[in-house]
Amino acid sequence: MRDLQPSLWRTCRILANVSRIRCLKCVMEQPASKVGTIAQDLGLPLHYASQYLRALQARGLLEATRQSRWVYYAPTPDPLVPSAKPLLDAMRTALFDEGRSERQIVHDLTAFTHPLRLAILDCLRRRKSVTAETLAALTRVSQPAMSRHLAKLQKRDLVVRNKGRWALKPCTHQPARTLLACITSNAHTPSRKEFPQWA
């Protein structure tokens, strides 16, 4: 299996949290901040702030530097994580240029927090429009599961249904545009055997 797919949806699961996005925004505003400073600025318990920052670092979105007993975080993407830089840039655009709230961004990101939804979006990127039955056959999952995931994507304004066929909608927000671009046209579509919960 390609690394991109699971890495991307797991990264989105980490990001789809208001407190973690606030931590990320704080680091962007104050690069090389101590954990204690970030916790104080956001009104978070120190151990929660530390946990949120470590989770973001683990996905390649932050760089941690230890000096004596202090850990400092900077918004430096890990070069070994292909999606880290474009996603970090997209988050910066959403937070500071588009002025989207943390809750709005979480709402957008939850479209990308399941590997099947990435597979659906990849299929729709490669086809102008397709029926739900065809999508279910291509991704080898049950029709009820396909219906649930399409409904979620529709609520996130990423797909549209017209005359029984599904298609992608143009994205209006930067994180969604970036994430769609990260789902490459040759991305591996995981099977039901690899993800039995899809059944």
Contacts in CASP RR format, 6 or more apart in sequence:
PFRMAT RR
TARGET T0000
AUTHOR 0000-0000-0000
METHOD contacts of the structure
MODEL  1
MRDLQPSLWRTCRILANVSRIRCLKCVMEQPASKVGTIAQDLGLPLHYAS
QYLRALQARGLLEATRQSRWVYYAPTPDPLVPSAKPLLDAMRTALFDEGR
SERQIVHDLTAFTHPLRLAILDCLRRRKSVTAETLAALTRVSQPAMSRHL
AKLQKRDLVVRNKGRWALKPCTHQPARTLLACITSNAHTPSRKEFPQWA
1 188 0 8 1.000
1 190 0 8 1.000
1 194 0 8 1.000
2 187 0 8 1.000
2 188 0 8 1.000
4 82 0 8 1.000
4 83 0 8 1.000
4 182 0 8 1.000
4 183 0 8 1.000
4 184 0 8 1.000
4 187 0 8 1.000
5 115 0 8 1.000
5 118 0 8 1.000
5 119 0 8 1.000
5 183 0 8 1.000
5 187 0 8 1.000
5 188 0 8 1.000
5 190 0 8 1.000
6 115 0 8 1.000
7 59 0 8 1.000
7 81 0 8 1.000
7 83 0 8 1.000
8 83 0 8 1.000
8 112 0 8 1.000
8 118 0 8 1.000
8 179 0 8 1.000
8 182 0 8 1.000
8 183 0 8 1.000
9 112 0 8 1.000
9 113 0 8 1.000
9 114 0 8 1.000
9 115 0 8 1.000
9 117 0 8 1.000
9 118 0 8 1.000
10 59 0 8 1.000
11 59 0 8 1.000
11 60 0 8 1.000
11 61 0 8 1.000
11 83 0 8 1.000
11 84 0 8 1.000
11 87 0 8 1.000
12 109 0 8 1.000
12 110 0 8 1.000
12 112 0 8 1.000
12 113 0 8 1.000
12 179 0 8 1.000
13 113 0 8 1.000
14 20 0 8 1.000
14 55 0 8 1.000
14 56 0 8 1.000
14 58 0 8 1.000
14 59 0 8 1.000
15 21 0 8 1.000
15 24 0 8 1.000
15 56 0 8 1.000
15 59 0 8 1.000
15 61 0 8 1.000
15 87 0 8 1.000
15 91 0 8 1.000
15 105 0 8 1.000
15 106 0 8 1.000
15 109 0 8 1.000
16 106 0 8 1.000
16 109 0 8 1.000
16 110 0 8 1.000
16 113 0 8 1.000
17 52 0 8 1.000
17 106 0 8 1.000
18 102 0 8 1.000
18 103 0 8 1.000
18 106 0 8 1.000
19 42 0 8 1.000
19 44 0 8 1.000
19 48 0 8 1.000
19 52 0 8 1.000
20 52 0 8 1.000
20 55 0 8 1.000
20 56 0 8 1.000
21 91 0 8 1.000
21 95 0 8 1.000
21 102 0 8 1.000
21 105 0 8 1.000
21 106 0 8 1.000
22 42 0 8 1.000
22 102 0 8 1.000
23 38 0 8 1.000
23 42 0 8 1.000
23 44 0 8 1.000
23 49 0 8 1.000
23 52 0 8 1.000
23 53 0 8 1.000
23 56 0 8 1.000
24 56 0 8 1.000
24 61 0 8 1.000
24 62 0 8 1.000
24 75 0 8 1.000
24 91 0 8 1.000
25 95 0 8 1.000
25 102 0 8 1.000
26 33 0 8 1.000
26 38 0 8 1.000
26 41 0 8 1.000
26 42 0 8 1.000
27 33 0 8 1.000
27 38 0 8 1.000
27 53 0 8 1.000
27 62 0 8 1.000
27 73 0 8 1.000
27 74 0 8 1.000
27 75 0 8 1.000
28 75 0 8 1.000
28 91 0 8 1.000
28 92 0 8 1.000
28 95 0 8 1.000
28 96 0 8 1.000
30 37 0 8 1.000
30 38 0 8 1.000
30 41 0 8 1.000
31 74 0 8 1.000
31 75 0 8 1.000
32 65 0 8 1.000
32 72 0 8 1.000
32 73 0 8 1.000
32 74 0 8 1.000
33 72 0 8 1.000
33 73 0 8 1.000
34 70 0 8 1.000
34 71 0 8 1.000
34 72 0 8 1.000
35 46 0 8 1.000
35 49 0 8 1.000
35 50 0 8 1.000
35 53 0 8 1.000
35 70 0 8 1.000
35 71 0 8 1.000
35 73 0 8 1.000
36 46 0 8 1.000
36 49 0 8 1.000
38 44 0 8 1.000
38 49 0 8 1.000
38 53 0 8 1.000
38 73 0 8 1.000
39 45 0 8 1.000
39 46 0 8 1.000
39 48 0 8 1.000
39 49 0 8 1.000
39 50 0 8 1.000
42 49 0 8 1.000
44 52 0 8 1.000
50 71 0 8 1.000
53 62 0 8 1.000
53 64 0 8 1.000
53 71 0 8 1.000
53 73 0 8 1.000
54 64 0 8 1.000
56 62 0 8 1.000
57 63 0 8 1.000
57 64 0 8 1.000
57 73 0 8 1.000
59 81 0 8 1.000
59 84 0 8 1.000
60 77 0 8 1.000
60 78 0 8 1.000
60 81 0 8 1.000
60 84 0 8 1.000
61 75 0 8 1.000
61 77 0 8 1.000
61 78 0 8 1.000
61 84 0 8 1.000
61 87 0 8 1.000
61 88 0 8 1.000
61 91 0 8 1.000
62 73 0 8 1.000
62 74 0 8 1.000
62 75 0 8 1.000
62 76 0 8 1.000
63 73 0 8 1.000
63 74 0 8 1.000
63 75 0 8 1.000
63 76 0 8 1.000
63 78 0 8 1.000
64 71 0 8 1.000
64 72 0 8 1.000
64 73 0 8 1.000
65 71 0 8 1.000
65 72 0 8 1.000
65 73 0 8 1.000
65 74 0 8 1.000
66 72 0 8 1.000
75 88 0 8 1.000
75 92 0 8 1.000
77 84 0 8 1.000
77 85 0 8 1.000
77 87 0 8 1.000
77 88 0 8 1.000
78 84 0 8 1.000
79 85 0 8 1.000
82 182 0 8 1.000
83 182 0 8 1.000
86 178 0 8 1.000
86 181 0 8 1.000
86 182 0 8 1.000
87 175 0 8 1.000
87 178 0 8 1.000
87 179 0 8 1.000
87 182 0 8 1.000
89 178 0 8 1.000
90 174 0 8 1.000
90 175 0 8 1.000
90 177 0 8 1.000
90 178 0 8 1.000
90 179 0 8 1.000
91 105 0 8 1.000
91 175 0 8 1.000
93 174 0 8 1.000
94 100 0 8 1.000
94 105 0 8 1.000
94 108 0 8 1.000
94 173 0 8 1.000
94 174 0 8 1.000
94 175 0 8 1.000
95 105 0 8 1.000
97 174 0 8 1.000
98 173 0 8 1.000
98 174 0 8 1.000
100 108 0 8 1.000
100 173 0 8 1.000
105 175 0 8 1.000
107 156 0 8 1.000
108 156 0 8 1.000
108 173 0 8 1.000
108 175 0 8 1.000
108 176 0 8 1.000
109 175 0 8 1.000
109 179 0 8 1.000
110 152 0 8 1.000
110 156 0 8 1.000
111 117 0 8 1.000
111 152 0 8 1.000
111 153 0 8 1.000
111 156 0 8 1.000
111 158 0 8 1.000
111 176 0 8 1.000
112 118 0 8 1.000
112 121 0 8 1.000
112 176 0 8 1.000
112 179 0 8 1.000
114 149 0 8 1.000
115 190 0 8 1.000
115 195 0 8 1.000
116 139 0 8 1.000
116 141 0 8 1.000
116 145 0 8 1.000
116 149 0 8 1.000
116 190 0 8 1.000
116 195 0 8 1.000
116 198 0 8 1.000
117 149 0 8 1.000
117 152 0 8 1.000
117 153 0 8 1.000
118 183 0 8 1.000
118 187 0 8 1.000
119 139 0 8 1.000
119 187 0 8 1.000
119 189 0 8 1.000
119 190 0 8 1.000
120 135 0 8 1.000
120 139 0 8 1.000
120 146 0 8 1.000
120 149 0 8 1.000
120 150 0 8 1.000
120 153 0 8 1.000
120 159 0 8 1.000
121 153 0 8 1.000
121 158 0 8 1.000
121 159 0 8 1.000
121 168 0 8 1.000
121 180 0 8 1.000
121 183 0 8 1.000
122 183 0 8 1.000
122 184 0 8 1.000
122 185 0 8 1.000
122 187 0 8 1.000
122 189 0 8 1.000
123 130 0 8 1.000
123 135 0 8 1.000
123 138 0 8 1.000
123 139 0 8 1.000
123 189 0 8 1.000
124 130 0 8 1.000
124 135 0 8 1.000
124 159 0 8 1.000
124 166 0 8 1.000
124 167 0 8 1.000
124 168 0 8 1.000
125 168 0 8 1.000
125 180 0 8 1.000
125 183 0 8 1.000
125 185 0 8 1.000
126 185 0 8 1.000
128 167 0 8 1.000
129 162 0 8 1.000
129 165 0 8 1.000
129 166 0 8 1.000
129 167 0 8 1.000
130 138 0 8 1.000
130 165 0 8 1.000
130 166 0 8 1.000
130 167 0 8 1.000
131 164 0 8 1.000
131 165 0 8 1.000
131 166 0 8 1.000
132 143 0 8 1.000
132 146 0 8 1.000
132 147 0 8 1.000
132 150 0 8 1.000
132 164 0 8 1.000
132 166 0 8 1.000
133 143 0 8 1.000
135 146 0 8 1.000
135 150 0 8 1.000
135 166 0 8 1.000
136 142 0 8 1.000
136 143 0 8 1.000
136 145 0 8 1.000
136 146 0 8 1.000
138 189 0 8 1.000
139 146 0 8 1.000
139 189 0 8 1.000
139 198 0 8 1.000
140 191 0 8 1.000
140 192 0 8 1.000
140 198 0 8 1.000
141 192 0 8 1.000
141 198 0 8 1.000
141 199 0 8 1.000
142 198 0 8 1.000
142 199 0 8 1.000
145 198 0 8 1.000
145 199 0 8 1.000
150 159 0 8 1.000
150 161 0 8 1.000
150 166 0 8 1.000
153 159 0 8 1.000
154 160 0 8 1.000
154 161 0 8 1.000
156 176 0 8 1.000
157 169 0 8 1.000
157 172 0 8 1.000
158 168 0 8 1.000
158 169 0 8 1.000
158 171 0 8 1.000
158 176 0 8 1.000
158 180 0 8 1.000
159 166 0 8 1.000
159 167 0 8 1.000
159 168 0 8 1.000
159 169 0 8 1.000
160 166 0 8 1.000
160 167 0 8 1.000
160 168 0 8 1.000
160 169 0 8 1.000
168 180 0 8 1.000
171 177 0 8 1.000
171 180 0 8 1.000
192 198 0 8 1.000
192 199 0 8 1.000
END
